[in-house]
Amino acid sequence: MNIILRYIILGFAWLCVGAACVGIFVPVLPTTPLLLMATFLFGKFSPRCHAIITSSKVYRSYVVPFKEAGGMPVKAKMRMLLISFTVLAISAALVQKPFVWAILACVALFLVYLMAVRIPTVGEDAVVRETAEIEAEA
C-alpha cells in the first residue's frame, strides 16, 4: 500500500478518535460510531494504534458494553437524553432564533428516535456482566 495513503487513513482514524472524545460532551457527535470507525481503520492499517485504542478507557466505556451486550440499558439512555436535552435547551436559550430552534428540535427528535427505536435496550445486568468479563481479561 502507498505510504502516503496509509498516513492519510491513519490521520483520519485519529481525527475520528478526537471527534469521538468531543462527542462525549457534545450531544450531536456520536461517540460510539466514531470509535468503531477508528478501531476498524486502526485494525486494518496499524496494529499498534489498534492496541492503543482498544485498551483506552473511552473505548472500554462506550464501545465494549454496546458491542458485547448488544445495546444500552434504560438508565444509560435516560442519562444520555437528559444531558443532551440540557445542552440543547441551553443552546436554544442562548440563541434566540427560530431557525436554530427548529434545528435543535430536529436534533432532539432524532435523539429520541435513536434511543427509542434504533438502539436496542438491554438490561443493566447484561452490561455489567460483559464489562466485568472484559476488565477481568485486561
N, C-alpha and C positions, 0 to 999 in steps of 0.2 A: 504494500500500500504506500502511496505517496506520503512522505513525512509531513509535508505542509498540510495535506488534508487531515492527517491524523491529529496534528496540533489544533486545527480549526475545530474538529469534532470534540476534542478534549476541552478546549476553551468553551464550547457551547455547553458541555456537560457541567463544567464548573459554574457557568452562568445559571444553569438550572438549579444547582445547589444553592447559590446565593439568593436567587429569586424564591426558592422554597423556604429559606430561613426568614426572608422578609414576609413571606406568606403566613408565617406563624402569627404575625401581628396584624396583617392586613387581610381583611376577610375576602377580598376579591381574588387574591392569588391562591391557587390551590397547592397546598404543600405536598400532599402525598403523590399526585401525578407527576409533579416536577422532580421529586426524589426518585420515583420509579424510572423516569426518563434518564436521569443522570446515572442511576445504577445500571440500567441497560447499556448505555453508551460506555461507561467505565468497564463493564463486563466484557464488551467486545474489543475495546481498544487499549485498556490499561488495567491489568490485574492488580497492580499496586494501588491505584486510585480506587478500584472497586473494593479492595480490602479496607481502605480508609473509610469510605462512605458507609459500608455495611456495618462497621464497628462503631459508628458515631451515635451519640445519644439521640439526635434528631431522627435518624433513620429508625433506631430501635423504638422510639416513642410513637412515631406516626405511621411508618410503613409496615413494620413487622406485625403488630397486632391486627392491622387491616388485612394483610395478606394471609396470615395464619388463621384468624377467626372468621374471615370472610365478610366482615362488616364492622359496624360500630355499635357500641351499647347506647341505649336511650340516653343515659346520663351524659355521655360524651357529645351526643348530637345536641342535646339541650344546652349544654355549656357552650358549644360552638355557635349555636344560633343566638344565644344571649350575648356573647361577646360581639358577634357580627352585627346584630341589631343595634347594640350600643354604639359601636363605631359608626354605623350608618346614620343613626339618629343624631349623633354629634356633627357629622358631616352635613346633614340636612339643616341643622340649626345654624351652622356657621356660614353656609352658602344659601342665601335667601333667593334662589332662582327656581322657578317651577320646572325648567328643563332638567336641572340637576336632580330635583326631587323625583322626577319621572324615571331617570336613570337609576337612582338609588332604590326606588320602589321595584324596578325590574330586577335589580341585583338581589333584593330581599326575597322576591318571589322565586327567583332561580335557586337561592339557597334553601328555601323551604321545599322546593321540588326535589333538589338533590337529597336532602335529609329524609324526606317522606317517601320518595319513590325510587330513586336511583341507588342509594347506598343502603345495602341490607342492614337490618337491625339484628344484632346478636346479643346474647345475654352477657352480663358483666363477668360472670364466672368463666366464660369461654376465653375472653380476652386476658383475664388474669392468669388463667391456666397456661395459655400459649406464651404469654410474656415470661412467666416463671420458668417454663421449659427452656426458652431461648436464653434467658440470663444464666441458667444453670449450665448450658452448653458453652457460654462465652468465658 
